[in-house]
Amino acid sequence: MASKKGIAVTVIILATITAVSFLFWVIPQENPSTLIVSDYENYLDGVKKIHQVLHESIDTEFQDLLDGKTTPEDYNSVADITSSQVTGQITEFITSKPPEKWQESYISYMEALKKFNEYIIETKVVANMLKEGQNSIDTIQKIESLKLESQELIKKSDNSRP
């Protein structure tokens, strides 16, 4: 059998390790994370491809919602995941710190992603309206407007590339 002294020493050691680990986890680090990008053109092209896939996916799911093939609950789950991915892309843009010659293009594309995220949020509004049996025509018009704004910002980004 273990002695009381041995158990007490073991508990103290485990408590100390746990406390120190917790402190390292809780105390914020001084160095904010940054995304290091060396090929700004390819990085932007990669983000565009990801955006295109997310856009096609959410458009298909939204049309399925409007056609009654997808429930509002299922659609909202997909929209939440897509919105989270778009937010991640926006965060990467913020931390990538492009050189001055790329900033206008990056900022325009980041704004396009923000509009796309607004678009996703508005589609969730439509899903909730359909769930409650409400008319969603005005919101669908707003969705189309957000989609066009996002596409215009993408064109602006493309046109401002060095």
MDTraj code that builds the backbone (N, CA, C; nanometers):
import mdtraj as md
import numpy as np

residues = "MET ALA SER LYS LYS GLY ILE ALA VAL THR VAL ILE ILE LEU ALA THR ILE THR ALA VAL SER PHE LEU PHE TRP VAL ILE PRO GLN GLU ASN PRO SER THR LEU ILE VAL SER ASP TYR GLU ASN TYR LEU ASP GLY VAL LYS LYS ILE HIS GLN VAL LEU HIS GLU SER ILE ASP THR GLU PHE GLN ASP LEU LEU ASP GLY LYS THR THR PRO GLU ASP TYR ASN SER VAL ALA ASP ILE THR SER SER GLN VAL THR GLY GLN ILE THR GLU PHE ILE THR SER LYS PRO PRO GLU LYS TRP GLN GLU SER TYR ILE SER TYR MET GLU ALA LEU LYS LYS PHE ASN GLU TYR ILE ILE GLU THR LYS VAL VAL ALA ASN MET LEU LYS GLU GLY GLN ASN SER ILE ASP THR ILE GLN LYS ILE GLU SER LEU LYS LEU GLU SER GLN GLU LEU ILE LYS LYS SER ASP ASN SER ARG PRO".split()
xyz = np.array([
    [0.0825, -0.1172, 0.0000],
    [0.0000, 0.0000, 0.0000],
    [0.0876, 0.1245, 0.0000],
    [0.0326, 0.2282, -0.0586],
    [0.1046, 0.3541, -0.0668],
    [0.0937, 0.4284, 0.0653],
    [0.2013, 0.4971, 0.0987],
    [0.1997, 0.5716, 0.2230],
    [0.1304, 0.7056, 0.2011],
    [0.0853, 0.7656, 0.3093],
    [0.0190, 0.8961, 0.3011],
    [0.1156, 1.0018, 0.2503],
    [0.2413, 0.9901, 0.2885],
    [0.3409, 1.0864, 0.2460],
    [0.3637, 1.0765, 0.0944],
    [0.3689, 0.9550, 0.0400],
    [0.3888, 0.9332, -0.1037],
    [0.2713, 0.9870, -0.1851],
    [0.1495, 0.9657, -0.1366],
    [0.0302, 1.0152, -0.2047],
    [0.0304, 1.1674, -0.2023],
    [0.0663, 1.2272, -0.0882],
    [0.0681, 1.3728, -0.0764],
    [0.1706, 1.4336, -0.1717],
    [0.2895, 1.3750, -0.1812],
    [0.3936, 1.4256, -0.2712],
    [0.3470, 1.4139, -0.4166],
    [0.2845, 1.3034, -0.4525],
    [0.2339, 1.2830, -0.5886],
    [0.1267, 1.3863, -0.6223],
    [0.0359, 1.4119, -0.5317],
    [-0.0708, 1.5103, -0.5536],
    [-0.0113, 1.6496, -0.5698],
    [0.0889, 1.6838, -0.4884],
    [0.1522, 1.8153, -0.4983],
    [0.2224, 1.8302, -0.6333],
    [0.2917, 1.7278, -0.6776],
    [0.3611, 1.7328, -0.8062],
    [0.2598, 1.7495, -0.9206],
    [0.1531, 1.6698, -0.9177],
    [0.0510, 1.6794, -1.0226],
    [-0.0177, 1.8163, -1.0208],
    [-0.0451, 1.8690, -0.9046],
    [-0.1093, 2.0004, -0.8938],
    [-0.0173, 2.1094, -0.9492],
    [0.1125, 2.0996, -0.9185],
    [0.2089, 2.1976, -0.9681],
    [0.2176, 2.1928, -1.1203],
    [0.2271, 2.0736, -1.1759],
    [0.2336, 2.0591, -1.3226],
    [0.1065, 2.1155, -1.3865],
    [-0.0085, 2.0845, -1.3303],
    [-0.1347, 2.1348, -1.3830],
    [-0.1416, 2.2866, -1.3740],
    [-0.0998, 2.3433, -1.2639],
    [-0.1043, 2.4890, -1.2457],
    [-0.0117, 2.5593, -1.3442],
    [0.1093, 2.5082, -1.3611],
    [0.2035, 2.5694, -1.4540],
    [0.1523, 2.5570, -1.5975],
    [0.1001, 2.4426, -1.6336],
    [0.0439, 2.4246, -1.7678],
    [-0.0711, 2.5210, -1.7917],
    [-0.1550, 2.5370, -1.6921],
    [-0.2692, 2.6273, -1.7032],
    [-0.2220, 2.7713, -1.7218],
    [-0.1189, 2.8110, -1.6489],
    [-0.0659, 2.9469, -1.6629],
    [-0.0108, 2.9721, -1.8034],
    [0.0600, 2.8740, -1.8593],
    [0.1103, 2.8902, -1.9954],
    [-0.0034, 2.9017, -2.0954],
    [-0.1121, 2.8347, -2.0679],
    [-0.2278, 2.8372, -2.1574],
    [-0.3052, 2.9681, -2.1436],
    [-0.3187, 3.0191, -2.0213],
    [-0.3996, 3.1375, -1.9952],
    [-0.3280, 3.2671, -2.0303],
    [-0.2022, 3.2780, -1.9967],
    [-0.1278, 3.4020, -2.0191],
    [-0.1050, 3.4181, -2.1687],
    [-0.1514, 3.5306, -2.2264],
    [-0.1339, 3.5500, -2.3711],
    [0.0131, 3.5687, -2.4061],
    [0.0467, 3.5209, -2.5228],
    [0.1836, 3.5345, -2.5695],
    [0.2058, 3.6758, -2.6208],
    [0.3262, 3.7252, -2.6083],
    [0.3616, 3.8599, -2.6511],
    [0.3625, 3.8727, -2.8031],
    [0.3927, 3.7657, -2.8716],
    [0.4075, 3.7709, -3.0167],
    [0.2772, 3.7304, -3.0845],
    [0.2083, 3.8268, -3.1480],
    [0.0877, 3.7892, -3.2221],
    [0.1273, 3.7075, -3.3444],
    [0.0433, 3.6123, -3.3800],
    [0.0763, 3.5280, -3.4936],
    [0.0561, 3.6044, -3.6234],
    [0.1448, 3.5778, -3.7168],
    [0.1320, 3.6375, -3.8489],
    [0.1489, 3.5273, -3.9517],
    [0.0815, 3.5446, -4.0621],
    [0.0928, 3.4512, -4.1721],
    [0.2012, 3.5044, -4.2645],
    [0.3016, 3.4229, -4.2888],
    [0.4116, 3.4666, -4.3740],
    [0.3818, 3.4211, -4.5160],
    [0.3715, 3.5195, -4.6043],
    [0.3436, 3.4934, -4.7452],
    [0.4593, 3.5509, -4.8249],
    [0.5117, 3.4714, -4.9158],
    [0.6212, 3.5222, -4.9987],
    [0.5765, 3.5408, -5.1435],
    [0.4770, 3.4659, -5.1868],
    [0.4261, 3.4785, -5.3232],
    [0.2825, 3.5295, -5.3149],
    [0.2669, 3.6596, -5.3150],
    [0.1366, 3.7223, -5.2912],
    [0.0366, 3.6935, -5.4026],
    [0.0846, 3.6810, -5.5236],
    [-0.0053, 3.6518, -5.6350],
    [-0.0643, 3.5116, -5.6220],
    [0.0198, 3.4123, -5.5968],
    [-0.0301, 3.2753, -5.5831],
    [-0.1178, 3.2595, -5.4595],
    [-0.0828, 3.3299, -5.3532],
    [-0.1654, 3.3234, -5.2328],
    [-0.3057, 3.3772, -5.2628],
    [-0.3131, 3.4916, -5.3300],
    [-0.4411, 3.5504, -5.3649],
    [-0.5189, 3.4589, -5.4598],
    [-0.4493, 3.3980, -5.5547],
    [-0.5147, 3.3032, -5.6455],
    [-0.5711, 3.1836, -5.5688],
    [-0.4966, 3.1360, -5.4693],
    [-0.5442, 3.0244, -5.3879],
    [-0.6686, 3.0605, -5.3084],
    [-0.6695, 3.1804, -5.2525],
    [-0.7862, 3.2267, -5.1777],
    [-0.9060, 3.2391, -5.2711],
    [-0.8829, 3.2865, -5.3927],
    [-0.9916, 3.2992, -5.4908],
    [-1.0519, 3.1623, -5.5224],
    [-0.9682, 3.0608, -5.5358],
    [-1.0177, 2.9258, -5.5660],
    [-1.1001, 2.8714, -5.4492],
    [-1.0516, 2.8926, -5.3278],
    [-1.1266, 2.8489, -5.2098],
    [-1.2604, 2.9221, -5.2037],
    [-1.2576, 3.0524, -5.2277],
    [-1.3793, 3.1331, -5.2264],
    [-1.4782, 3.0828, -5.3312],
    [-1.4281, 3.0515, -5.4492],
    [-1.5139, 3.0031, -5.5564],
    [-1.5826, 2.8724, -5.5169],
    [-1.5080, 2.7805, -5.4567],
    [-1.5650, 2.6532, -5.4134],
    [-1.6717, 2.6759, -5.3053],
    [-1.6401, 2.7622, -5.2092],
    [-1.7374, 2.7915, -5.1031],
    [-1.8617, 2.8579, -5.1604],
    [-1.8421, 2.9472, -5.2575],
    [-1.9544, 3.0176, -5.3189],
    [-2.0451, 2.9199, -5.3948],
    [-1.9847, 2.8333, -5.4739],
    [-2.0636, 2.7347, -5.5487],
    [-2.1377, 2.6416, -5.4542],
    [-2.0707, 2.6019, -5.3487],
    [-2.1315, 2.5111, -5.2508],
    [-2.2516, 2.5750, -5.1819],
    [-2.2350, 2.6983, -5.1343],
    [-2.3441, 2.7634, -5.0613],
    [-2.4576, 2.7981, -5.1568],
    [-2.4258, 2.8343, -5.2820],
    [-2.5304, 2.8611, -5.3809],
    [-2.6148, 2.7369, -5.4072],
    [-2.5481, 2.6234, -5.4216],
    [-2.6194, 2.4971, -5.4446],
    [-2.7083, 2.4633, -5.3256],
    [-2.6530, 2.4767, -5.2058],
    [-2.7304, 2.4462, -5.0849],
    [-2.8480, 2.5427, -5.0695],
    [-2.8264, 2.6700, -5.1017],
    [-2.9336, 2.7687, -5.0905],
    [-3.0450, 2.7384, -5.1900],
    [-3.0070, 2.7012, -5.3120],
    [-3.1089, 2.6651, -5.4109],
    [-3.1853, 2.5415, -5.3656],
    [-3.1156, 2.4453, -5.3069],
    [-3.1830, 2.3269, -5.2528],
    [-3.2803, 2.3660, -5.1414],
    [-3.2428, 2.4647, -5.0615],
    [-3.3322, 2.5143, -4.9567],
    [-3.4577, 2.5739, -5.0198],
    [-3.4375, 2.6599, -5.1198],
    [-3.5517, 2.7240, -5.1855],
    [-3.6415, 2.6223, -5.2565],
    [-3.5815, 2.5147, -5.3078],
    [-3.6576, 2.4100, -5.3760],
    [-3.7197, 2.3098, -5.2797],
    [-3.6920, 2.3237, -5.1508],
    [-3.7480, 2.2325, -5.0511],
    [-3.6726, 2.1015, -5.0374],
    [-3.5537, 2.0917, -5.0966],
    [-3.4730, 1.9694, -5.0883],
    [-3.3901, 1.9642, -4.9602],
    [-3.3716, 2.0799, -4.8973],
    [-3.2936, 2.0912, -4.7743],
    [-3.3784, 2.1623, -4.6699],
    [-3.3706, 2.1166, -4.5467],
    [-3.4450, 2.1819, -4.4393],
    [-3.3708, 2.3082, -4.3953],
    [-3.4428, 2.4050, -4.3394],
    [-3.3756, 2.5256, -4.2890],
    [-3.2680, 2.4938, -4.1847],
    [-3.2937, 2.3953, -4.1010],
    [-3.1953, 2.3581, -3.9982],
    [-3.0669, 2.3065, -4.0615],
    [-3.0816, 2.2178, -4.1622],
    [-2.9637, 2.1638, -4.2298],
    [-2.8887, 2.2745, -4.3039],
    [-2.9657, 2.3624, -4.3679],
    [-2.9020, 2.4723, -4.4401],
    [-2.8234, 2.5622, -4.3441],
    [-2.8837, 2.5954, -4.2313],
    [-2.8159, 2.6818, -4.1344],
    [-2.6856, 2.6195, -4.0853],
    [-2.6838, 2.4886, -4.0697],
    [-2.5601, 2.4206, -4.0285],
    [-2.4516, 2.4366, -4.1340],
    [-2.4884, 2.4165, -4.2606],
    [-2.3926, 2.4313, -4.3701],
    [-2.3460, 2.5767, -4.3790],
    [-2.4408, 2.6698, -4.3657],
    [-2.4076, 2.8123, -4.3741],
    [-2.3133, 2.8534, -4.2613],
    [-2.3349, 2.8012, -4.1418],
    [-2.2462, 2.8336, -4.0290],
    [-2.1030, 2.7872, -4.0569],
    [-2.0887, 2.6679, -4.1106],
    [-1.9555, 2.6143, -4.1406],
    [-1.8886, 2.6972, -4.2496],
    [-1.9648, 2.7296, -4.3539],
    [-1.9099, 2.8094, -4.4640],
    [-1.8699, 2.9476, -4.4147],
    [-1.9542, 3.0094, -4.3335],
    [-1.9236, 3.1413, -4.2790],
    [-1.7968, 3.1371, -4.1943],
    [-1.7811, 3.0320, -4.1180],
    [-1.6607, 3.0157, -4.0362],
    [-1.5366, 3.0052, -4.1243],
    [-1.5473, 2.9335, -4.2360],
    [-1.4338, 2.9212, -4.3269],
    [-1.3996, 3.0557, -4.3911],
    [-1.5017, 3.1320, -4.4271],
    [-1.4786, 3.2636, -4.4860],
    [-1.4128, 3.3554, -4.3827],
    [-1.4597, 3.3496, -4.2596],
    [-1.3997, 3.4308, -4.1535],
    [-1.2522, 3.3942, -4.1356],
    [-1.2206, 3.2668, -4.1465],
    [-1.0813, 3.2230, -4.1391],
    [-0.9976, 3.2819, -4.2512],
    [-1.0538, 3.2876, -4.3714],
    [-0.9826, 3.3471, -4.4844],
    [-0.9590, 3.4962, -4.4610],
    [-1.0595, 3.5641, -4.4068],
    [-1.0454, 3.7070, -4.3775],
    [-0.9346, 3.7288, -4.2741],
    [-0.9322, 3.6454, -4.1732],
    [-0.8292, 3.6549, -4.0698],
    [-0.6901, 3.6359, -4.1295],
    [-0.6770, 3.5407, -4.2217],
    [-0.5476, 3.5197, -4.2868],
    [-0.5056, 3.6437, -4.3651],
    [-0.6016, 3.7072, -4.4306],
    [-0.5700, 3.8304, -4.5038],
    [-0.5158, 3.9363, -4.4089],
    [-0.5782, 3.9498, -4.2947],
    [-0.5369, 4.0518, -4.1983],
    [-0.3954, 4.0258, -4.1487],
    [-0.3623, 3.9003, -4.1265],
    [-0.2308, 3.8679, -4.0710],
    [-0.1214, 3.8523, -4.1762],
    [-0.1570, 3.8526, -4.3047],
    [-0.0554, 3.8291, -4.4077],
    [0.0323, 3.9504, -4.4353],
    [-0.0157, 4.0692, -4.4060],
    [0.0603, 4.1939, -4.4220],
    [0.1306, 4.2025, -4.5578],
    [0.0525, 4.2215, -4.6648],
    [0.1144, 4.2295, -4.7973],
    [0.1937, 4.3590, -4.8141],
    [0.2894, 4.3592, -4.9066],
    [0.3628, 4.4830, -4.9325],
    [0.2689, 4.5876, -4.9937],
    [0.3130, 4.7110, -4.9941],
    [0.2286, 4.8225, -5.0365],
    [0.1691, 4.8020, -5.1763],
    [0.2467, 4.7466, -5.2676],
    [0.1967, 4.7307, -5.4041],
    [0.0818, 4.6293, -5.4138],
    [0.0684, 4.5414, -5.3154],
    [-0.0399, 4.4421, -5.3150],
    [-0.1559, 4.4826, -5.2244],
    [-0.1396, 4.5849, -5.1437],
    [-0.2404, 4.6167, -5.0428],
    [-0.3770, 4.6478, -5.1007],
    [-0.3846, 4.7259, -5.2053],
    [-0.5157, 4.7605, -5.2613],
    [-0.5894, 4.6357, -5.3103],
    [-0.5180, 4.5483, -5.3766],
    [-0.5788, 4.4245, -5.4250],
    [-0.6255, 4.3370, -5.3087],
    [-0.5410, 4.3242, -5.2077],
    [-0.5761, 4.2418, -5.0913],
    [-0.6946, 4.3002, -5.0156],
    [-0.6947, 4.4311, -4.9970],
    [-0.8037, 4.4951, -4.9232],
    [-0.9351, 4.4784, -4.9992],
    [-0.9312, 4.4944, -5.1304],
    [-1.0531, 4.4766, -5.2102],
    [-1.1042, 4.3336, -5.2008],
    [-1.0124, 4.2374, -5.2055],
    [-1.0578, 4.0980, -5.1969],
    [-1.1088, 4.0659, -5.0568],
    [-1.0448, 4.1225, -4.9565],
    [-1.0930, 4.1021, -4.8200],
    [-1.2344, 4.1592, -4.8059],
    [-1.2596, 4.2751, -4.8648],
    [-1.3937, 4.3342, -4.8619],
    [-1.4932, 4.2455, -4.9367],
    [-1.4483, 4.1845, -5.0458],
    [-1.5340, 4.0913, -5.1198],
    [-1.5723, 3.9723, -5.0310],
    [-1.4768, 3.9227, -4.9546],
    [-1.5056, 3.8117, -4.8635],
    [-1.6034, 3.8540, -4.7535],
    [-1.5899, 3.9770, -4.7066],
    [-1.6830, 4.0277, -4.6047],
    [-1.8244, 4.0362, -4.6611],
    [-1.8377, 4.0848, -4.7854],
    [-1.9691, 4.0908, -4.8500],
    [-2.0256, 3.9496, -4.8688],
    [-1.9387, 3.8566, -4.9043],
    [-1.9815, 3.7183, -4.9200],
    [-2.0312, 3.6626, -4.7873],
    [-1.9643, 3.6985, -4.6791],
    [-2.0084, 3.6540, -4.5473],
    [-2.1446, 3.7155, -4.5126],
    [-2.1649, 3.8420, -4.5482],
    [-2.2956, 3.9051, -4.5285],
    [-2.4023, 3.8315, -4.6091],
    [-2.3657, 3.7929, -4.7306],
    [-2.4541, 3.7164, -4.8181],
    [-2.4978, 3.5867, -4.7484],
    [-2.4015, 3.5169, -4.6908],
    [-2.4322, 3.3914, -4.6213],
    [-2.5276, 3.4173, -4.5046],
    [-2.5018, 3.5223, -4.4288],
    [-2.5877, 3.5552, -4.3142],
    [-2.7298, 3.5844, -4.3604],
    [-2.7432, 3.6568, -4.4705],
    [-2.8773, 3.6873, -4.5224],
    [-2.9482, 3.5621, -4.5731],
    [-2.8726, 3.4660, -4.6263],
    [-2.9372, 3.3412, -4.6688],
    [-2.9900, 3.2648, -4.5476],
    [-2.9208, 3.2785, -4.4362],
    [-2.9715, 3.2164, -4.3131],
    [-3.1013, 3.2837, -4.2678],
    [-3.1109, 3.4147, -4.2899],
    [-3.2347, 3.4862, -4.2577],
    [-3.3486, 3.4297, -4.3408],
    [-3.3228, 3.4061, -4.4695],
    [-3.4253, 3.3475, -4.5567],
    [-3.4631, 3.2083, -4.5065],
    [-3.3649, 3.1300, -4.4675],
    [-3.3938, 2.9962, -4.4160],
    [-3.4860, 3.0037, -4.2948],
    [-3.4586, 3.0969, -4.2052],
    [-3.5432, 3.1120, -4.0868],
    [-3.6825, 3.1630, -4.1231],
    [-3.6892, 3.2499, -4.2239],
    [-3.8193, 3.2996, -4.2694],
    [-3.9015, 3.1863, -4.3314],
    [-3.8363, 3.1016, -4.4090],
    [-3.9060, 2.9872, -4.4687],
    [-3.9552, 2.8919, -4.3604],
    [-3.8746, 2.8755, -4.2590],
    [-3.9107, 2.7884, -4.1466],
    [-4.0373, 2.8389, -4.0774],
    [-4.0514, 2.9726, -4.0705],
    [-4.1667, 3.0336, -4.0042],
    [-4.2792, 3.0665, -4.1020],
    [-4.2598, 3.0332, -4.2308],
    [-4.3639, 3.0564, -4.3296],
    [-4.3804, 3.2014, -4.3704],
    [-4.2757, 3.2817, -4.3568],
    [-4.2821, 3.4238, -4.3910],
    [-4.2354, 3.4477, -4.5344],
    [-4.2747, 3.5631, -4.5894],
    [-4.2347, 3.6043, -4.7229],
    [-4.0903, 3.6544, -4.7184],
    [-4.0081, 3.6062, -4.8109],
    [-3.8656, 3.6404, -4.8081],
    [-3.8187, 3.7116, -4.9345],
    [-3.9103, 3.7677, -5.0128],
    [-3.8734, 3.8294, -5.1411],
    [-3.7760, 3.9452, -5.1225],
    [-3.8023, 4.0341, -5.0260],
    [-3.7127, 4.1485, -5.0031],
    [-3.5728, 4.1026, -4.9638],
    [-3.5652, 4.0012, -4.8802],
    [-3.4355, 3.9508, -4.8354],
    [-3.3613, 3.8847, -4.9513],
    [-3.4333, 3.8156, -5.0380],
    [-3.3694, 3.7526, -5.1539],
    [-3.3119, 3.8599, -5.2459],
    [-3.3807, 3.9724, -5.2606],
    [-3.3266, 4.0832, -5.3402],
    [-3.1995, 4.1386, -5.2759],
    [-3.1979, 4.1482, -5.1445],
    [-3.0781, 4.1951, -5.0737],
    [-2.9626, 4.0967, -5.0948],
    [-2.9937, 3.9692, -5.0954],
    [-2.8927, 3.8654, -5.1172],
    [-2.8290, 3.8821, -5.2549],
    [-2.9110, 3.9046, -5.3553],
    [-2.8594, 3.9237, -5.4906],
    [-2.7708, 4.0478, -5.4976],
    [-2.8104, 4.1530, -5.4273],
    [-2.7316, 4.2755, -5.4233],
    [-2.5953, 4.2508, -5.3586],
    [-2.5932, 4.1771, -5.2482],
    [-2.4667, 4.1455, -5.1812],
    [-2.3763, 4.0604, -5.2704],
    [-2.4369, 3.9693, -5.3434],
    [-2.3598, 3.8841, -5.4348],
    [-2.2940, 3.9707, -5.5420],
    [-2.3686, 4.0646, -5.5978],
    [-2.3136, 4.1540, -5.7002],
    [-2.2023, 4.2426, -5.6438],
    [-2.2225, 4.2948, -5.5228],
    [-2.1192, 4.3773, -5.4600],
    [-1.9904, 4.2980, -5.4400],
    [-2.0043, 4.1738, -5.3970],
    [-1.8874, 4.0888, -5.3770],
    [-1.8148, 4.0666, -5.5092],
    [-1.8900, 4.0400, -5.6160],
    [-1.8285, 4.0181, -5.7467],
    [-1.7586, 4.1440, -5.7977],
    [-1.8172, 4.2606, -5.7719],
    [-1.7539, 4.3866, -5.8135],
    [-1.6232, 4.4096, -5.7380],
    [-1.6210, 4.3758, -5.6103],
    [-1.4986, 4.3918, -5.5322],
    [-1.3892, 4.2954, -5.5790],
    [-1.4306, 4.1789, -5.6239],
    [-1.3331, 4.0824, -5.6785],
    [-1.2725, 4.1399, -5.8061],
    [-1.3568, 4.1987, -5.8910],
    [-1.3051, 4.2616, -6.0139],
    [-1.2097, 4.3759, -5.9785],
    [-1.2464, 4.4545, -5.8781],
    [-1.1590, 4.5647, -5.8353],
    [-1.0248, 4.5111, -5.7870],
    [-1.0295, 4.4003, -5.7134],
    [-0.9066, 4.3374, -5.6655],
    [-0.8214, 4.2916, -5.7825],
    [-0.8855, 4.2274, -5.8796],
    [-0.8118, 4.1789, -5.9979],
    [-0.7485, 4.2951, -6.0743],
    [-0.8235, 4.4039, -6.0885],
    [-0.7744, 4.5185, -6.1638],
    [-0.6636, 4.5956, -6.0911],
    [-0.6529, 4.5809, -5.9623],
    [-0.5513, 4.6546, -5.8882],
    [-0.4282, 4.5710, -5.8557],
    [-0.4205, 4.4527, -5.9135],
    [-0.2994, 4.3699, -5.8948],
    [-0.1805, 4.4366, -5.9617],
    [-0.0646, 4.4287, -5.8981],
    [0.0551, 4.4882, -5.9619],
    [0.1014, 4.4069, -6.0839],
])
top = md.Topology()
chain = top.add_chain()
for i, resn in enumerate(residues, 1):
    res = top.add_residue(resn, chain, resSeq=i)
    for name in ("N", "CA", "C"):
        top.add_atom(name, md.element.get_by_symbol(name[0]), res)
traj = md.Trajectory(xyz[None], top)
